[in-house]
Amino acid sequence: MLTEIEIFFGQASCTLEAGVKIYSLRVDSVHSEAYKVLGGMNRAGQEAEEGCNLYTLLSSTMQFI
C-alpha cells in the first residue's frame, strides 16, 4: 500500500513535469519571437543601407548635371 510520502512525491513529480512543459513552451515562444524581431531589424537595416546608398548615388550624380 502506498504511504503518504509516496503519494506526495507522485503529486510533486506530476506538478514539476507540468511546470517544466509550460516553461519550455514559453522559452520556445520567446526564442521564436526574438528571432522574428531580429529578422525584422535585419531587413530594416538592409533597407536603410540601400536607401542611404541610393541617396548617396543620386546626390553624387546630381552634382555633375
PyMOL Python script that loads the backbone (N, CA, C, O; Angstrom):
from pymol import cmd

cmd.read_pdbstr("""\
ATOM      1  N   MET A   1       0.842  -1.180   0.000  1.00  0.00           N
ATOM      2  CA  MET A   1       0.000   0.000   0.000  1.00  0.00           C
ATOM      3  C   MET A   1       0.890   1.248   0.000  1.00  0.00           C
ATOM      4  O   MET A   1       1.950   1.275   0.626  1.00  0.00           O
ATOM      5  N   LEU A   2       0.439   2.261  -0.706  1.00  0.00           N
ATOM      6  CA  LEU A   2       1.215   3.489  -0.814  1.00  0.00           C
ATOM      7  C   LEU A   2       1.122   4.303   0.468  1.00  0.00           C
ATOM      8  O   LEU A   2       0.063   4.414   1.086  1.00  0.00           O
ATOM      9  N   THR A   3       2.233   4.851   0.837  1.00  0.00           N
ATOM     10  CA  THR A   3       2.244   5.709   2.016  1.00  0.00           C
ATOM     11  C   THR A   3       1.986   7.150   1.586  1.00  0.00           C
ATOM     12  O   THR A   3       1.962   7.464   0.396  1.00  0.00           O
ATOM     13  N   GLU A   4       1.797   8.005   2.563  1.00  0.00           N
ATOM     14  CA  GLU A   4       1.539   9.419   2.278  1.00  0.00           C
ATOM     15  C   GLU A   4       2.724  10.056   1.570  1.00  0.00           C
ATOM     16  O   GLU A   4       2.543  10.899   0.691  1.00  0.00           O
ATOM     17  N   ILE A   5       3.923   9.665   1.942  1.00  0.00           N
ATOM     18  CA  ILE A   5       5.124  10.235   1.332  1.00  0.00           C
ATOM     19  C   ILE A   5       5.204   9.853  -0.141  1.00  0.00           C
ATOM     20  O   ILE A   5       5.541  10.693  -0.975  1.00  0.00           O
ATOM     21  N   GLU A   6       4.903   8.608  -0.475  1.00  0.00           N
ATOM     22  CA  GLU A   6       4.936   8.176  -1.876  1.00  0.00           C
ATOM     23  C   GLU A   6       3.885   8.917  -2.694  1.00  0.00           C
ATOM     24  O   GLU A   6       4.155   9.306  -3.830  1.00  0.00           O
ATOM     25  N   ILE A   7       2.708   9.117  -2.145  1.00  0.00           N
ATOM     26  CA  ILE A   7       1.655   9.862  -2.838  1.00  0.00           C
ATOM     27  C   ILE A   7       2.093  11.302  -3.032  1.00  0.00           C
ATOM     28  O   ILE A   7       1.894  11.871  -4.106  1.00  0.00           O
ATOM     29  N   PHE A   8       2.689  11.901  -2.000  1.00  0.00           N
ATOM     30  CA  PHE A   8       3.166  13.279  -2.094  1.00  0.00           C
ATOM     31  C   PHE A   8       4.209  13.421  -3.198  1.00  0.00           C
ATOM     32  O   PHE A   8       4.149  14.365  -3.986  1.00  0.00           O
ATOM     33  N   PHE A   9       5.170  12.487  -3.265  1.00  0.00           N
ATOM     34  CA  PHE A   9       6.196  12.560  -4.305  1.00  0.00           C
ATOM     35  C   PHE A   9       5.599  12.324  -5.686  1.00  0.00           C
ATOM     36  O   PHE A   9       6.078  12.899  -6.663  1.00  0.00           O
ATOM     37  N   GLY A  10       4.583  11.508  -5.789  1.00  0.00           N
ATOM     38  CA  GLY A  10       3.896  11.299  -7.069  1.00  0.00           C
ATOM     39  C   GLY A  10       3.218  12.573  -7.540  1.00  0.00           C
ATOM     40  O   GLY A  10       3.320  12.941  -8.710  1.00  0.00           O
ATOM     41  N   GLN A  11       2.529  13.245  -6.632  1.00  0.00           N
ATOM     42  CA  GLN A  11       1.882  14.508  -6.983  1.00  0.00           C
ATOM     43  C   GLN A  11       2.923  15.581  -7.304  1.00  0.00           C
ATOM     44  O   GLN A  11       2.746  16.365  -8.237  1.00  0.00           O
ATOM     45  N   ALA A  12       4.004  15.611  -6.530  1.00  0.00           N
ATOM     46  CA  ALA A  12       5.057  16.600  -6.761  1.00  0.00           C
ATOM     47  C   ALA A  12       5.716  16.381  -8.119  1.00  0.00           C
ATOM     48  O   ALA A  12       6.027  17.346  -8.817  1.00  0.00           O
ATOM     49  N   SER A  13       5.931  15.130  -8.499  1.00  0.00           N
ATOM     50  CA  SER A  13       6.565  14.862  -9.792  1.00  0.00           C
ATOM     51  C   SER A  13       5.655  15.270 -10.945  1.00  0.00           C
ATOM     52  O   SER A  13       6.135  15.799 -11.947  1.00  0.00           O
ATOM     53  N   CYS A  14       4.357  15.035 -10.822  1.00  0.00           N
ATOM     54  CA  CYS A  14       3.416  15.451 -11.868  1.00  0.00           C
ATOM     55  C   CYS A  14       3.361  16.971 -11.970  1.00  0.00           C
ATOM     56  O   CYS A  14       3.325  17.522 -13.070  1.00  0.00           O
ATOM     57  N   THR A  15       3.354  17.641 -10.835  1.00  0.00           N
ATOM     58  CA  THR A  15       3.337  19.106 -10.829  1.00  0.00           C
ATOM     59  C   THR A  15       4.612  19.658 -11.439  1.00  0.00           C
ATOM     60  O   THR A  15       4.568  20.600 -12.229  1.00  0.00           O
ATOM     61  N   LEU A  16       5.736  19.082 -11.080  1.00  0.00           N
ATOM     62  CA  LEU A  16       7.016  19.520 -11.620  1.00  0.00           C
ATOM     63  C   LEU A  16       7.080  19.290 -13.128  1.00  0.00           C
ATOM     64  O   LEU A  16       7.563  20.152 -13.863  1.00  0.00           O
ATOM     65  N   GLU A  17       6.609  18.160 -13.589  1.00  0.00           N
ATOM     66  CA  GLU A  17       6.609  17.858 -15.019  1.00  0.00           C
ATOM     67  C   GLU A  17       5.744  18.855 -15.792  1.00  0.00           C
ATOM     68  O   GLU A  17       6.138  19.333 -16.856  1.00  0.00           O
ATOM     69  N   ALA A  18       4.574  19.164 -15.254  1.00  0.00           N
ATOM     70  CA  ALA A  18       3.695  20.140 -15.912  1.00  0.00           C
ATOM     71  C   ALA A  18       4.356  21.517 -15.956  1.00  0.00           C
ATOM     72  O   ALA A  18       4.284  22.209 -16.972  1.00  0.00           O
ATOM     73  N   GLY A  19       4.988  21.908 -14.875  1.00  0.00           N
ATOM     74  CA  GLY A  19       5.676  23.195 -14.834  1.00  0.00           C
ATOM     75  C   GLY A  19       6.813  23.268 -15.844  1.00  0.00           C
ATOM     76  O   GLY A  19       7.004  24.294 -16.496  1.00  0.00           O
ATOM     77  N   VAL A  20       7.561  22.190 -15.972  1.00  0.00           N
ATOM     78  CA  VAL A  20       8.671  22.147 -16.932  1.00  0.00           C
ATOM     79  C   VAL A  20       8.139  22.248 -18.353  1.00  0.00           C
ATOM     80  O   VAL A  20       8.729  22.946 -19.178  1.00  0.00           O
ATOM     81  N   LYS A  21       7.050  21.575 -18.656  1.00  0.00           N
ATOM     82  CA  LYS A  21       6.471  21.645 -20.003  1.00  0.00           C
ATOM     83  C   LYS A  21       5.998  23.064 -20.323  1.00  0.00           C
ATOM     84  O   LYS A  21       6.243  23.575 -21.416  1.00  0.00           O
ATOM     85  N   ILE A  22       5.325  23.687 -19.371  1.00  0.00           N
ATOM     86  CA  ILE A  22       4.852  25.063 -19.582  1.00  0.00           C
ATOM     87  C   ILE A  22       6.031  26.003 -19.764  1.00  0.00           C
ATOM     88  O   ILE A  22       6.021  26.844 -20.664  1.00  0.00           O
ATOM     89  N   TYR A  23       7.039  25.872 -18.927  1.00  0.00           N
ATOM     90  CA  TYR A  23       8.217  26.735 -19.012  1.00  0.00           C
ATOM     91  C   TYR A  23       8.931  26.544 -20.348  1.00  0.00           C
ATOM     92  O   TYR A  23       9.333  27.520 -20.981  1.00  0.00           O
ATOM     93  N   SER A  24       9.091  25.296 -20.777  1.00  0.00           N
ATOM     94  CA  SER A  24       9.797  25.049 -22.039  1.00  0.00           C
ATOM     95  C   SER A  24       9.021  25.611 -23.225  1.00  0.00           C
ATOM     96  O   SER A  24       9.625  26.109 -24.176  1.00  0.00           O
ATOM     97  N   LEU A  25       7.699  25.539 -23.183  1.00  0.00           N
ATOM     98  CA  LEU A  25       6.904  26.133 -24.259  1.00  0.00           C
ATOM     99  C   LEU A  25       7.068  27.646 -24.285  1.00  0.00           C
ATOM    100  O   LEU A  25       7.155  28.241 -25.358  1.00  0.00           O
ATOM    101  N   ARG A  26       7.110  28.271 -23.116  1.00  0.00           N
ATOM    102  CA  ARG A  26       7.294  29.721 -23.057  1.00  0.00           C
ATOM    103  C   ARG A  26       8.684  30.117 -23.567  1.00  0.00           C
ATOM    104  O   ARG A  26       8.826  31.109 -24.282  1.00  0.00           O
ATOM    105  N   VAL A  27       9.698  29.345 -23.200  1.00  0.00           N
ATOM    106  CA  VAL A  27      11.054  29.635 -23.665  1.00  0.00           C
ATOM    107  C   VAL A  27      11.116  29.514 -25.185  1.00  0.00           C
ATOM    108  O   VAL A  27      11.715  30.358 -25.852  1.00  0.00           O
ATOM    109  N   ASP A  28      10.503  28.471 -25.734  1.00  0.00           N
ATOM    110  CA  ASP A  28      10.479  28.302 -27.187  1.00  0.00           C
ATOM    111  C   ASP A  28       9.753  29.459 -27.852  1.00  0.00           C
ATOM    112  O   ASP A  28      10.177  29.937 -28.904  1.00  0.00           O
ATOM    113  N   SER A  29       8.665  29.911 -27.248  1.00  0.00           N
ATOM    114  CA  SER A  29       7.894  31.023 -27.798  1.00  0.00           C
ATOM    115  C   SER A  29       8.721  32.308 -27.794  1.00  0.00           C
ATOM    116  O   SER A  29       8.745  33.034 -28.788  1.00  0.00           O
ATOM    117  N   VAL A  30       9.387  32.587 -26.696  1.00  0.00           N
ATOM    118  CA  VAL A  30      10.222  33.792 -26.603  1.00  0.00           C
ATOM    119  C   VAL A  30      11.365  33.710 -27.608  1.00  0.00           C
ATOM    120  O   VAL A  30      11.711  34.708 -28.238  1.00  0.00           O
ATOM    121  N   HIS A  31      11.946  32.538 -27.757  1.00  0.00           N
ATOM    122  CA  HIS A  31      13.041  32.342 -28.702  1.00  0.00           C
ATOM    123  C   HIS A  31      12.579  32.629 -30.128  1.00  0.00           C
ATOM    124  O   HIS A  31      13.259  33.346 -30.862  1.00  0.00           O
ATOM    125  N   SER A  32      11.448  32.088 -30.524  1.00  0.00           N
ATOM    126  CA  SER A  32      10.972  32.308 -31.894  1.00  0.00           C
ATOM    127  C   SER A  32      10.574  33.765 -32.113  1.00  0.00           C
ATOM    128  O   SER A  32      10.821  34.309 -33.189  1.00  0.00           O
ATOM    129  N   GLU A  33       9.967  34.405 -31.122  1.00  0.00           N
ATOM    130  CA  GLU A  33       9.610  35.813 -31.253  1.00  0.00           C
ATOM    131  C   GLU A  33      10.860  36.687 -31.352  1.00  0.00           C
ATOM    132  O   GLU A  33      10.883  37.658 -32.109  1.00  0.00           O
ATOM    133  N   ALA A  34      11.893  36.346 -30.592  1.00  0.00           N
ATOM    134  CA  ALA A  34      13.140  37.114 -30.650  1.00  0.00           C
ATOM    135  C   ALA A  34      13.771  37.019 -32.033  1.00  0.00           C
ATOM    136  O   ALA A  34      14.295  38.009 -32.546  1.00  0.00           O
ATOM    137  N   TYR A  35      13.726  35.830 -32.642  1.00  0.00           N
ATOM    138  CA  TYR A  35      14.279  35.693 -33.980  1.00  0.00           C
ATOM    139  C   TYR A  35      13.440  36.420 -35.022  1.00  0.00           C
ATOM    140  O   TYR A  35      13.984  36.917 -36.008  1.00  0.00           O
ATOM    141  N   LYS A  36      12.130  36.491 -34.824  1.00  0.00           N
ATOM    142  CA  LYS A  36      11.285  37.269 -35.736  1.00  0.00           C
ATOM    143  C   LYS A  36      11.657  38.750 -35.660  1.00  0.00           C
ATOM    144  O   LYS A  36      11.785  39.416 -36.687  1.00  0.00           O
ATOM    145  N   VAL A  37      11.829  39.255 -34.451  1.00  0.00           N
ATOM    146  CA  VAL A  37      12.209  40.661 -34.270  1.00  0.00           C
ATOM    147  C   VAL A  37      13.585  40.908 -34.869  1.00  0.00           C
ATOM    148  O   VAL A  37      13.802  41.917 -35.541  1.00  0.00           O
ATOM    149  N   LEU A  38      14.514  39.990 -34.627  1.00  0.00           N
ATOM    150  CA  LEU A  38      15.862  40.125 -35.163  1.00  0.00           C
ATOM    151  C   LEU A  38      15.834  40.142 -36.688  1.00  0.00           C
ATOM    152  O   LEU A  38      16.548  40.929 -37.310  1.00  0.00           O
ATOM    153  N   GLY A  39      15.018  39.286 -37.293  1.00  0.00           N
ATOM    154  CA  GLY A  39      14.892  39.272 -38.746  1.00  0.00           C
ATOM    155  C   GLY A  39      14.311  40.569 -39.274  1.00  0.00           C
ATOM    156  O   GLY A  39      14.754  41.074 -40.305  1.00  0.00           O
ATOM    157  N   GLY A  40      13.325  41.113 -38.578  1.00  0.00           N
ATOM    158  CA  GLY A  40      12.741  42.386 -38.983  1.00  0.00           C
ATOM    159  C   GLY A  40      13.737  43.521 -38.869  1.00  0.00           C
ATOM    160  O   GLY A  40      13.791  44.394 -39.735  1.00  0.00           O
ATOM    161  N   MET A  41      14.525  43.516 -37.810  1.00  0.00           N
ATOM    162  CA  MET A  41      15.538  44.557 -37.640  1.00  0.00           C
ATOM    163  C   MET A  41      16.605  44.448 -38.719  1.00  0.00           C
ATOM    164  O   MET A  41      17.094  45.457 -39.225  1.00  0.00           O
ATOM    165  N   ASN A  42      16.963  43.214 -39.067  1.00  0.00           N
ATOM    166  CA  ASN A  42      17.967  42.993 -40.093  1.00  0.00           C
ATOM    167  C   ASN A  42      17.467  43.505 -41.444  1.00  0.00           C
ATOM    168  O   ASN A  42      18.204  44.169 -42.174  1.00  0.00           O
ATOM    169  N   ARG A  43      16.204  43.192 -41.771  1.00  0.00           N
ATOM    170  CA  ARG A  43      15.632  43.675 -43.034  1.00  0.00           C
ATOM    171  C   ARG A  43      15.546  45.194 -43.055  1.00  0.00           C
ATOM    172  O   ARG A  43      15.846  45.820 -44.071  1.00  0.00           O
ATOM    173  N   ALA A  44      15.141  45.783 -41.952  1.00  0.00           N
ATOM    174  CA  ALA A  44      15.035  47.238 -41.881  1.00  0.00           C
ATOM    175  C   ALA A  44      16.406  47.880 -42.010  1.00  0.00           C
ATOM    176  O   ALA A  44      16.538  48.928 -42.643  1.00  0.00           O
ATOM    177  N   GLY A  45      17.416  47.278 -41.429  1.00  0.00           N
ATOM    178  CA  GLY A  45      18.773  47.790 -41.539  1.00  0.00           C
ATOM    179  C   GLY A  45      19.294  47.716 -42.957  1.00  0.00           C
ATOM    180  O   GLY A  45      19.963  48.636 -43.428  1.00  0.00           O
ATOM    181  N   GLN A  46      18.987  46.614 -43.647  1.00  0.00           N
ATOM    182  CA  GLN A  46      19.416  46.482 -45.037  1.00  0.00           C
ATOM    183  C   GLN A  46      18.706  47.494 -45.924  1.00  0.00           C
ATOM    184  O   GLN A  46      19.321  48.082 -46.813  1.00  0.00           O
ATOM    185  N   GLU A  47      17.423  47.697 -45.686  1.00  0.00           N
ATOM    186  CA  GLU A  47      16.677  48.678 -46.470  1.00  0.00           C
ATOM    187  C   GLU A  47      17.212  50.084 -46.220  1.00  0.00           C
ATOM    188  O   GLU A  47      17.289  50.892 -47.145  1.00  0.00           O
ATOM    189  N   ALA A  48      17.579  50.377 -44.987  1.00  0.00           N
ATOM    190  CA  ALA A  48      18.128  51.690 -44.665  1.00  0.00           C
ATOM    191  C   ALA A  48      19.477  51.881 -45.355  1.00  0.00           C
ATOM    192  O   ALA A  48      19.765  52.962 -45.869  1.00  0.00           O
ATOM    193  N   GLU A  49      20.301  50.837 -45.368  1.00  0.00           N
ATOM    194  CA  GLU A  49      21.595  50.926 -46.045  1.00  0.00           C
ATOM    195  C   GLU A  49      21.407  51.121 -47.545  1.00  0.00           C
ATOM    196  O   GLU A  49      22.108  51.923 -48.161  1.00  0.00           O
ATOM    197  N   GLU A  50      20.459  50.386 -48.136  1.00  0.00           N
ATOM    198  CA  GLU A  50      20.191  50.521 -49.565  1.00  0.00           C
ATOM    199  C   GLU A  50      19.670  51.921 -49.873  1.00  0.00           C
ATOM    200  O   GLU A  50      20.045  52.525 -50.878  1.00  0.00           O
ATOM    201  N   GLY A  51      18.806  52.430 -49.004  1.00  0.00           N
ATOM    202  CA  GLY A  51      18.292  53.779 -49.193  1.00  0.00           C
ATOM    203  C   GLY A  51      19.396  54.809 -49.088  1.00  0.00           C
ATOM    204  O   GLY A  51      19.426  55.772 -49.854  1.00  0.00           O
ATOM    205  N   CYS A  52      20.293  54.615 -48.156  1.00  0.00           N
ATOM    206  CA  CYS A  52      21.412  55.537 -47.971  1.00  0.00           C
ATOM    207  C   CYS A  52      22.325  55.484 -49.193  1.00  0.00           C
ATOM    208  O   CYS A  52      22.762  56.527 -49.680  1.00  0.00           O
ATOM    209  N   ASN A  53      22.615  54.301 -49.687  1.00  0.00           N
ATOM    210  CA  ASN A  53      23.466  54.162 -50.858  1.00  0.00           C
ATOM    211  C   ASN A  53      22.812  54.770 -52.084  1.00  0.00           C
ATOM    212  O   ASN A  53      23.493  55.411 -52.883  1.00  0.00           O
ATOM    213  N   LEU A  54      21.521  54.588 -52.255  1.00  0.00           N
ATOM    214  CA  LEU A  54      20.799  55.170 -53.373  1.00  0.00           C
ATOM    215  C   LEU A  54      20.821  56.690 -53.270  1.00  0.00           C
ATOM    216  O   LEU A  54      21.028  57.373 -54.273  1.00  0.00           O
ATOM    217  N   TYR A  55      20.612  57.218 -52.087  1.00  0.00           N
ATOM    218  CA  TYR A  55      20.653  58.672 -51.871  1.00  0.00           C
ATOM    219  C   TYR A  55      22.039  59.212 -52.192  1.00  0.00           C
ATOM    220  O   TYR A  55      22.167  60.244 -52.849  1.00  0.00           O
ATOM    221  N   THR A  56      23.074  58.521 -51.732  1.00  0.00           N
ATOM    222  CA  THR A  56      24.446  58.953 -51.998  1.00  0.00           C
ATOM    223  C   THR A  56      24.735  58.916 -53.494  1.00  0.00           C
ATOM    224  O   THR A  56      25.359  59.831 -54.032  1.00  0.00           O
ATOM    225  N   LEU A  57      24.287  57.875 -54.156  1.00  0.00           N
ATOM    226  CA  LEU A  57      24.489  57.751 -55.593  1.00  0.00           C
ATOM    227  C   LEU A  57      23.778  58.873 -56.336  1.00  0.00           C
ATOM    228  O   LEU A  57      24.361  59.495 -57.223  1.00  0.00           O
ATOM    229  N   LEU A  58      22.531  59.135 -55.986  1.00  0.00           N
ATOM    230  CA  LEU A  58      21.782  60.210 -56.644  1.00  0.00           C
ATOM    231  C   LEU A  58      22.398  61.571 -56.358  1.00  0.00           C
ATOM    232  O   LEU A  58      22.451  62.420 -57.248  1.00  0.00           O
ATOM    233  N   SER A  59      22.853  61.790 -55.162  1.00  0.00           N
ATOM    234  CA  SER A  59      23.469  63.069 -54.803  1.00  0.00           C
ATOM    235  C   SER A  59      24.748  63.303 -55.603  1.00  0.00           C
ATOM    236  O   SER A  59      24.981  64.401 -56.109  1.00  0.00           O
ATOM    237  N   SER A  60      25.552  62.286 -55.711  1.00  0.00           N
ATOM    238  CA  SER A  60      26.804  62.443 -56.463  1.00  0.00           C
ATOM    239  C   SER A  60      26.526  62.594 -57.951  1.00  0.00           C
ATOM    240  O   SER A  60      27.273  63.297 -58.630  1.00  0.00           O
ATOM    241  N   THR A  61      25.499  61.975 -58.480  1.00  0.00           N
ATOM    242  CA  THR A  61      25.136  62.097 -59.876  1.00  0.00           C
ATOM    243  C   THR A  61      24.596  63.493 -60.162  1.00  0.00           C
ATOM    244  O   THR A  61      24.882  64.064 -61.215  1.00  0.00           O
ATOM    245  N   MET A  62      23.828  64.040 -59.245  1.00  0.00           N
ATOM    246  CA  MET A  62      23.231  65.351 -59.443  1.00  0.00           C
ATOM    247  C   MET A  62      24.282  66.450 -59.446  1.00  0.00           C
ATOM    248  O   MET A  62      24.036  67.509 -60.023  1.00  0.00           O
ATOM    249  N   GLN A  63      25.420  66.252 -58.841  1.00  0.00           N
ATOM    250  CA  GLN A  63      26.481  67.256 -58.817  1.00  0.00           C
ATOM    251  C   GLN A  63      27.085  67.452 -60.205  1.00  0.00           C
ATOM    252  O   GLN A  63      27.547  68.545 -60.532  1.00  0.00           O
ATOM    253  N   PHE A  64      27.085  66.411 -61.013  1.00  0.00           N
ATOM    254  CA  PHE A  64      27.683  66.507 -62.330  1.00  0.00           C
ATOM    255  C   PHE A  64      26.734  67.088 -63.368  1.00  0.00           C
ATOM    256  O   PHE A  64      27.162  67.437 -64.468  1.00  0.00           O
ATOM    257  N   ILE A  65      25.470  67.195 -63.041  1.00  0.00           N
ATOM    258  CA  ILE A  65      24.489  67.701 -64.001  1.00  0.00           C
ATOM    259  C   ILE A  65      24.421  69.211 -63.956  1.00  0.00           C
ATOM    260  O   ILE A  65      23.647  69.816 -64.697  1.00  0.00           O
TER     261      ILE A  65
END
""", "prot")
cmd.dss("prot")
cmd.show_as("cartoon", "prot")
cmd.util.cbc("prot")
cmd.orient("prot")
